[in-house]
């Protein structure tokens, strides 16, 4: 057993996106630009409607996947194919933008706390122009595994060593998306294939990995090994995210993520010509 150490730790960067939604960016910052196969990770959390009420009006995507995980609140999404749905507390939406989609994500509430994450996952070149699609699951469809010491593991995608399997299926990067809760002093330990890149995003409390401490709101990018071992030094909640690196060139222009500059130019032209 080789426990993965922290290769790099960063603090989240306050920013805003959409129509002024306040959030903390943990990946996709000048300090942590991307982490193959992941492109961006945002955490939004506010009880003030003015921080989130404008939401994310119509905007395009091409060449990657967006993953929206709602910890608290309700978000309505619509797209230019006529599809519509509601992501509620504890639910997940895994959307493949593929060759192109225009969608909106707007709060379905005018008061109360809204909290969650959006993760951007890259696609290999063979899938960048695939058909758009969705996987959506309410909280009651996502298994929660209980472990020693009061640790719980909510399994969005992937399979734990103890057998819990998440409902999201994605063969492109063989992803792991666990939401872990651990009281102070408890330890979360999980085997993880050495061919996966892995990171943790701490959004409550504080944890320690191989003697190095990371507090909320921070991210830790893990080095080589076949096991993840995380100790909660204070009551903590964190995401464990992992996937197989794609190892292809990444050329990004806002909401378009392709492999070459020419493909980006084509994406812009297609969007402007109404071909999404």
Secondary structure, 3 states (H helix, E strand, C coil): CCECCEEEEEECEEEEECCCEEEEEEECCCCCCCECCEEEEEEEEECCHHHHCCCEEEEEEECEEEEEEEEECCEEEEECCCCEEEECCCCEEEEECCCCEEEEEEECCCCCCEEEEEEEEECCHHHCCCCCEEEEECHHHCCEEECHHHCEEEEEECECCCCCECCECCCCCCCEEEEEEECCCCEEEEECCCCEEEEEEEEEEEEEECCEEEECCEEEEECCCCEEEEEEEEEEEEEEEEEECCCCCCEEECCEEECCHHHHHHHHHHHHCCCC
